[in-house]
């Protein structure tokens, strides 16, 4: 898996962190994918993540964060995660926790 793919999967993990993907979160992810001309289905990705990690969101989060090594992709991913977080107009503690984990791991203030 490359940085860009991991970035999109991490967005889905953020969307799933409250136990479901809201339509507005999925739409935000699709819009970001469309901007980069990437075919990406957040619902299919959520199914893959669930099959691979079950309800262990921290493991999924750590896995995708560790793959993203490119500094520019890290910065972009952080901004994308924020868009997904705000998409459903509800900010959950787990979403903030993931944002902070990314900042810490990637050394971004």
KADA-V244443 format. One line per field, one symbol per residue. phi: phi as a letter, one per 20 degrees, with the letter a starting at -180 (. if undefined). psi: psi as a letter, one per 20 degrees, with the letter a starting at -180 (. if undefined). Layout:
phi = ???
psi = ???
This chain:
phi = .egfffffffgfgffefdnaeegfffffffffffgeldebdffffffffffedmeeffffgfffffffdfgfffffffffffffgegemcdegfffgfgfffgffemde
psi = prggghghhhhhgghihkjqpqghggggghggghhjlpopohgghhgggghhicjmhgggggghghhohpgghggggggghggggigjjooqghggggghgggghikp.
